[in-house]
Every structure is written in C-alpha cells, then in structure tokens.
C-alpha cells in the first residue's frame, strides 16, 4: 500500500510554518481559479455587452418612433382640445373639453408613450453601468482576500521557520557539535 509521509508536527513551530505553507498554497490555488473564472466572466460580459449594444440600437429606433407618436398625440390633443402643454392640464382647461372619454384615452396614451420612452433609455443605461460595476467588484473583492491570505501564509511560514530554527534547531546543532 501507498504510505503517505507524516507531517512533522513534533514541534509547534514546525506546525505553524506548515500551516502557513498550506494557507499560502490555498491562496495561490484560489488566485489561479479566480483568474480563470474572471477571464470567463470577461468573455461572457463582452458577449452580453454586444447584445446590450444591439438592443440599445433597437431601442434607439423604437425611441425615435415613440417620439414621433408622442409628438403626433400632442398635436392631436392641442388641435382637438386646445391645450398647449399636455403634461400640465389645469382644471379650467379640463372643464372646457367636450368629449372627456376620448381626451382621457389620448392623454393616457401620451403618458404611456412618454413612460415607455424613459424606460427604454434607462434600461440601456443601467445595464451598461451594472456591467462596469460588476467588473470593478470582481477585481476588488477577489484580489483583497487573496492578498490577505498570501500575507498571512507568508507571515506564518517565515515566523514558524525562523522560530523553529532559532529556538530549536540551533540548540540541536550545538549538541551535535559537542
């Protein structure tokens, strides 16, 4: 059978240094693994970004059509009901309208078009901002913990090996020389 070597834990200092080495190796493994997943996420986000740009160009053409529909409705409301600013209708202007049902329908349509127009622009803007924030968060939040683990692992290794050498090994070397 295959026998695994025993870990030299006969001394606390050796144990500390080996534990630091294990943390150091774990940090390097996490770094390599995260780097690969980060590169995959960059490729995926580039694909998503191109999809968003395509959708944004389609939304821009929809926005032009919506703007034309909004302007036509404003002209229709202005001609039919004599209201200059269709977004701020006063009570006296409203009371002058003869066919209130048609006006309400036209007015609701106008508000719906304007809301759609705002939402199309917001969606394209927010998706692009979210992509940028995600890239920044991935860089910051994966690098800092790995750096901390690397520093802790190096610190424990150096401290454990130096304490082991200074407090234990020097004593054994002196005994062997005698």
C-alpha positions in Angstrom: 0.0 0.0 0.0 0.9 3.6 -0.5 2.0 5.2 2.7 1.7 9.0 3.0 4.6 10.8 4.7 3.9 12.0 8.2 3.7 15.8 8.7 6.4 16.9 11.1 4.3 18.3 13.9 6.5 17.3 16.7 7.2 20.9 17.3 4.7 23.8 17.5 7.0 26.0 15.3 7.1 23.4 12.5 3.3 23.1 12.7 2.9 26.9 12.4 5.2 27.0 9.4 3.5 24.1 7.6 0.1 25.6 8.4 1.3 28.9 6.8 2.6 26.9 3.8 -0.8 25.3 3.4 -2.6 28.7 3.6 -0.1 30.1 1.0 -0.7 27.2 -1.3 -4.5 27.6 -0.9 -4.3 31.3 -1.7 -2.3 30.6 -4.9 -4.9 27.9 -5.9 -7.8 30.4 -5.3 -5.9 33.1 -7.3 -5.4 30.8 -10.3 -9.0 29.5 -10.1 -10.5 33.0 -9.8 -8.3 34.3 -12.6 -9.7 31.6 -14.9 -13.3 32.4 -13.8 -12.6 36.1 -14.2 -11.4 35.6 -17.7 -14.5 33.6 -18.5 -16.7 36.3 -17.0 -15.0 38.9 -19.1 -15.7 36.9 -22.2 -19.4 36.4 -21.1 -19.7 40.1 -20.3 -18.3 41.1 -23.7 -20.9 38.9 -25.3 -23.6 40.4 -23.1 -22.3 43.9 -23.8 -22.6 43.3 -27.5 -26.1 42.0 -27.0 -26.9 45.2 -25.0 -25.5 47.4 -27.7 -27.6 45.7 -30.3 -30.7 46.1 -28.0 -29.8 49.7 -27.4 -29.6 50.4 -31.1 -33.0 48.8 -31.5 -34.3 50.8 -28.5 -33.0 54.0 -30.1 -35.0 53.3 -33.3 -38.0 52.5 -31.0 -37.4 55.8 -29.2 -37.5 57.7 -32.5 -40.8 56.1 -33.4 -42.1 56.7 -29.8 -41.0 60.4 -30.0 -42.9 60.8 -33.3 -46.0 59.1 -31.8 -45.8 61.4 -28.7 -45.5 64.5 -30.9 -48.5 63.4 -33.0 -50.5 62.8 -29.9 -49.5 66.3 -28.6 -50.5 67.9 -31.8 -53.8 65.9 -31.8 -54.6 67.0 -28.2 -53.6 70.6 -29.0 -55.8 70.7 -32.1 -58.8 68.8 -30.7 -58.8 70.2 -27.2 -56.9 73.4 -27.4 -54.4 72.6 -24.7 -50.9 74.0 -25.1 -48.9 72.0 -22.6 -50.4 68.5 -22.4 -48.4 67.4 -19.4 -49.8 70.2 -17.2 -53.5 70.4 -17.7 -55.3 72.9 -15.4 -58.8 72.4 -14.1 -60.3 75.2 -16.3 -58.8 73.7 -19.4 -60.1 70.3 -18.5 -63.6 71.6 -17.8 -63.7 73.1 -21.4 -63.3 69.7 -23.0 -66.5 68.3 -24.5 -65.6 64.7 -25.1 -63.7 63.7 -21.9 -63.6 60.0 -22.6 -61.6 60.5 -25.9 -59.4 63.0 -24.2 -58.7 60.7 -21.2 -57.8 57.9 -23.7 -55.5 60.2 -25.7 -53.9 61.6 -22.6 -53.3 58.2 -21.0 -51.7 57.0 -24.3 -49.5 60.1 -24.3 -48.3 59.4 -20.7 -47.8 55.7 -21.6 -45.6 56.6 -24.6 -43.5 59.0 -22.6 -43.1 56.4 -19.8 -42.0 53.8 -22.4 -39.6 56.3 -23.9 -38.0 56.9 -20.5 -37.8 53.2 -19.6 -36.1 52.3 -22.9 -33.3 54.8 -22.2 -33.0 53.8 -18.5 -32.7 50.1 -19.3 -29.8 50.6 -21.7 -28.1 53.0 -19.3 -28.4 50.8 -16.2 -27.3 47.6 -17.9 -24.1 49.2 -19.1 -23.4 50.7 -15.7 -24.1 47.3 -14.0 -21.6 45.6 -16.2 -18.9 48.2 -15.3 -19.6 47.9 -11.6 -19.5 44.1 -11.8 -16.1 44.1 -13.4 -14.8 46.5 -10.7 -16.3 44.5 -7.9 -14.8 41.2 -9.2 -11.4 42.8 -9.4 -11.5 44.4 -5.9 -13.4 41.7 -3.9 -11.3 38.8 -5.2 -7.9 40.4 -5.1 -8.0 41.7 -1.5 -8.9 38.4 0.3 -6.3 36.5 -1.8 -3.7 39.1 -0.9 -4.6 38.8 2.8 -4.3 35.0 2.6 -1.0 35.3 0.9 0.3 37.7 3.5 -1.0 35.5 6.4 0.5 32.4 4.9 3.9 34.0 4.2 3.9 35.5 7.7 3.2 32.2 9.4 5.8 30.4 7.3 8.5 32.9 8.0 7.6 33.2 11.7 7.3 29.4 12.1 10.6 28.6 10.3 12.6 31.3 12.0 11.3 30.4 15.5 11.9 26.8 14.8 15.4 27.5 13.6 16.3 30.0 16.3 14.7 28.2 19.3 15.1 24.5 18.4 17.5 23.8 15.6 20.3 25.9 16.9 20.1 24.0 20.2 20.2 20.7 18.4 23.2 21.8 16.3 25.1 22.8 19.4 24.5 19.4 20.9 25.7 17.6 17.8 28.9 19.6 17.6 29.9 18.6 21.2 
